[in-house]
Amino acid sequence: MDGKTIRNKLIGSDDQRAVSPVIGVILMVAITVILAAVIAAFVLDMGDPGNKSISASADIENGGSDVTVELTAGGSNVDGIAFVNSNGKIAVYDDSVSSTGASGTYSDSGDGTGDLSGSGSTDYTVYAYQGSVEEDGSIDDADANVELGQVTYDP
């Protein structure tokens, strides 16, 4: 057997060998561009345009039959406050307390809607939330939330 014939079968002729490096370079450039786009999407967080973080603080005065909540910080990113009972359901929410310095006083007015429970001592967790919530819904339905404190309502 001739060594040149075997060499041409294994390696290929001069025309055939030029195709492989060109395809290799094109594939490497494509992989680099795709990898750069994926990294940029994670670093720049292009996949999530919404603000999902919230920070706020409040002074909560628990007077037994009246609870007063004053938002002391974080009002620029708060859409309201909510009282969540021990079952995890929203008992009262107030979207008027949505700026620093805003306050609300909550009690049992007797009309049954948006009132703190009037049937004995009840514990609530007060949250500031961003987005929208519903009475008897979950605070997790809001876009973001932060716990402000705990109160015991005792009419």
Beta strands, then each sheet from edge to edge (+ up, - down):
strand 1: 57-62
strand 2: 67-73
strand 3: 80-84
strand 4: 90-94
strand 5: 103-106
strand 6: 122-130
strand 7: 144-153
sheet 1: 1+ 2- 5+
sheet 2: 4+ 3- 6+ 7-
end
